[in-house]
């Protein structure tokens, strides 16, 4: 276990910028707008030639106990209480504030080891900026400029002197058996609530306010002996409604999470039905080729009649992903979670299954004999052999001639045939069609002198016969 260092402070003092500087990444969203960070975001600082330590970025403590500000403050305090060292980040340009005083009073009451970090000191008299906070009585003070990476090495040295060899922090492992599951969907469909219910704790901020989650947060967990990495993402809205720069960055983070996951769980609000935006979210997962599970949330709040209407709508509007399993759940009460994870297992197994070349070619032969391609302009496409070309999603390369004449209908037939034969559930199936080339195309048969003379004699003989 790595030692854990928590970044704590009021909004807009540069905690996320400092997090990115320490972890040498761009994982945390950074913007001039206060309150961009809300959930806890973990990373690892790996200084060259020194031991690593875990870092947790937190939202700004704004001195409020209600609403999103209160939930953000509770997340920050929870991170500070579990950390081995707290970096109390303050703004060197604005100086000390009453809110800084309140945060320091809480840190002293919680008896957490604290190191004062005076940020944004570039272009200032560093000593004067640090002395501004001398009244706090914290002897350990470090001046940095996170945006320009000034003082970061000194800060790392100070941190390593104060943290133990072993601590409360962990890092995201690279175990290939860990299933990466991303929860995606429209805003306010219950993604964070579902993650909290699965984890059994208030790890993510869940609110009725749309757009509460702004960053993609990865959390490792173990359930029933299996390893998972859960990725909570920001809600995806229509492009016409996205006007804030922060939300645009959130969408980019969500799309990256879809690319990096193995199974995408798309949440749909049962009370609202399948909307056009839900179809767009499903399209993002299909474009990335991810295995797919549809989770119909808030099912417990429907009457029998409403459930019948919802079932009919699901069947009608999700026809283009009929191979994806749809599970009825309640993120708030936890019903349907066992069925949800079973569907995730089946989708993951189908997406990562490896099939031999002989099995693929035999399946192609049976499909071709059972239903040959239609005649197009007097010719029929010939499917000679096939072989697997990858997993997640399963991809097959088909070789033959006149493959350009294959219709979309016949390609869907092949997809459904392979899906049924190899029991592929919850994953898209891709085909790559390659036509064989004529080895003599473009080559001219040049006759030698003897062949030319023989050809002339043959022509004369034919003319005499006439």
Secondary structure, 3 states (H helix, E strand, C coil): CECEEEEECCCCCCHHHHHHHHHCCCCCCCCCCCCCCCCCEEEEECCCCCCCEEEEECCCCCCCCCHHHHHHHHHHHHHHHHCCEEEEEEECCCCCCHHHHHHHHHHHHHCCCEEEEEECCCCCCHHHHHHCCHHHCCCCEEECEHHHCECHHHHHHHHHHHCCCCCCECCCCCCCCCEEEEEEECCCCCHHHHHHHHHCCCCCCCCCCCCCCCCCEEEEEEECCEEEEEEECCCCCCHHHCCCHHHHHHHHHHHHHHHHCCEEEEEEECCCCCCHHHHHHHHHHHHHCCEEEEEEECHHHCCHHHHHHHHHHHHHHCHHHCCCEEEECECCCCECHHHHHHHHHHHHHHHHCCCCHHHHHHHHHHHHHHCCCCCECCECCEEEEEEEEECCCEEEEEEEECHHHCCHHHHHHHHHHHHHHCCCCCCCEEEEEEECCCCCCCCCCCCCHHHHHHHHHHHHHHHHHC
